[in-house]
Amino acid sequence: MNKNEKTYAGYRVHPANIHPWISDVEQESIKLSIQECGQLLPIVLFRDFIVDGKLRAKACEDLGIEVKFKRMPHKSSLEEIKTVVRTSECRTHRPLTAKGLKALDRENKRNREKLEG
């Protein structure tokens, strides 16, 4: 594992998850919300990577709260993964960049090669 990779609740953040990190004040706001209301949305995992919910996972971990996860099927298509990412964009108002789409495409190609090879 690369020392620069972020891990939360034992899972790495997917390389295609390129949404910017938020300020300490914004992260504290997420922590306070989770502390008050609980974790309302599960952290979405695909092949042991966080594809949605890295900020919630960090907040739960910081609070010592057990993190709730939802696992995408191992054979999820690239379109299914993009749907999860786009849903996150709509919720957080952070558009996916061309760099993020390229990273998803690269990951999909690597996974196809592993399955075929």
C-alpha positions as CSV (number, residue, x, y, z in Angstrom):
1,M,0.0,0.0,0.0
2,N,1.3,3.5,-0.9
3,K,2.0,5.6,2.2
4,N,0.0,8.5,0.6
5,E,-3.2,6.4,0.3
6,K,-5.9,7.4,2.7
7,T,-7.5,4.6,4.7
8,Y,-10.6,4.8,6.9
9,A,-12.2,2.0,8.9
10,G,-9.7,-0.4,7.3
11,Y,-10.5,0.5,3.7
12,R,-8.5,2.5,1.1
13,V,-10.1,5.4,-0.7
14,H,-10.6,4.4,-4.4
15,P,-8.1,6.2,-6.7
16,A,-11.0,7.5,-8.8
17,N,-12.5,9.2,-5.8
18,I,-10.8,12.5,-6.6
19,H,-13.3,14.9,-4.9
20,P,-11.3,17.4,-3.0
21,W,-10.9,17.1,0.8
22,I,-12.8,19.6,2.7
23,S,-11.7,22.1,5.4
24,D,-11.4,21.1,9.0
25,V,-14.5,23.2,9.8
26,E,-16.6,21.3,7.2
27,Q,-15.3,18.0,8.4
28,E,-16.1,19.0,12.0
29,S,-19.6,19.8,10.8
30,I,-20.0,16.3,9.4
31,K,-18.7,14.8,12.6
32,L,-21.2,16.8,14.7
33,S,-24.1,15.8,12.4
34,I,-23.1,12.1,12.7
35,Q,-22.7,12.5,16.4
36,E,-26.2,14.0,16.7
37,C,-28.1,11.9,14.1
38,G,-25.9,8.8,13.5
39,Q,-24.6,7.7,10.2
40,L,-27.6,8.0,7.9
41,L,-25.9,6.7,4.7
42,P,-23.7,3.7,4.4
43,I,-20.1,3.9,3.1
44,V,-20.1,2.4,-0.4
45,L,-17.4,-0.2,-1.1
46,F,-16.3,-1.7,-4.4
47,R,-13.6,-4.4,-4.2
48,D,-12.4,-3.2,-0.8
49,F,-12.2,0.4,-1.8
50,I,-14.3,3.3,-0.6
51,V,-16.1,4.7,-3.7
52,D,-18.5,6.9,-1.7
53,G,-18.4,8.2,1.8
54,K,-14.7,8.8,2.6
55,L,-15.7,11.9,4.7
56,R,-18.4,10.1,6.6
57,A,-16.0,7.1,7.2
58,K,-13.4,9.6,8.6
59,A,-15.9,11.2,10.8
60,C,-17.2,7.9,12.2
61,E,-13.6,6.7,12.7
62,D,-12.7,9.9,14.5
63,L,-15.8,9.5,16.7
64,G,-15.1,5.8,17.4
65,I,-18.5,4.9,15.9
66,E,-18.9,1.6,14.1
67,V,-19.1,2.3,10.4
68,K,-22.0,1.0,8.3
69,F,-21.0,-0.3,4.8
70,K,-22.8,-1.3,1.6
71,R,-20.8,-3.5,-0.7
72,M,-21.3,-3.2,-4.5
73,P,-21.3,-6.6,-6.2
74,H,-17.8,-7.6,-7.3
75,K,-18.8,-7.7,-10.9
76,S,-20.4,-4.2,-11.0
77,S,-20.1,-2.5,-14.3
78,L,-18.3,0.7,-14.9
79,E,-21.7,2.4,-15.4
80,E,-22.9,1.2,-12.0
81,I,-19.8,2.6,-10.4
82,K,-20.2,5.9,-12.2
83,T,-23.8,6.1,-11.0
84,V,-22.6,5.9,-7.4
85,V,-20.0,8.6,-8.0
86,R,-22.6,10.8,-9.8
87,T,-25.0,10.4,-7.0
88,S,-22.3,11.5,-4.6
89,E,-21.7,14.5,-6.9
90,C,-25.3,15.5,-6.8
91,R,-25.4,15.2,-3.0
92,T,-22.2,17.2,-2.4
93,H,-22.4,19.5,-5.5
94,R,-18.9,18.5,-6.6
95,P,-18.7,17.5,-10.3
96,L,-16.6,14.6,-11.4
97,T,-13.7,15.8,-13.5
98,A,-12.3,14.2,-16.6
99,K,-9.4,13.0,-14.5
100,G,-11.8,11.0,-12.3
101,L,-13.6,9.5,-15.3
102,K,-10.2,8.5,-16.8
103,A,-9.2,6.9,-13.5
104,L,-12.5,4.9,-13.5
105,D,-11.8,3.8,-17.0
106,R,-8.2,2.7,-16.2
107,E,-9.4,0.8,-13.2
108,N,-12.1,-1.0,-15.3
109,K,-9.5,-1.9,-17.9
110,R,-7.1,-3.3,-15.3
111,N,-9.9,-5.4,-13.8
112,R,-10.9,-6.8,-17.2
113,E,-7.3,-7.7,-17.9
114,K,-7.1,-9.6,-14.6
115,L,-10.2,-11.5,-15.3
116,E,-9.1,-12.4,-18.8
117,G,-5.5,-13.1,-17.9
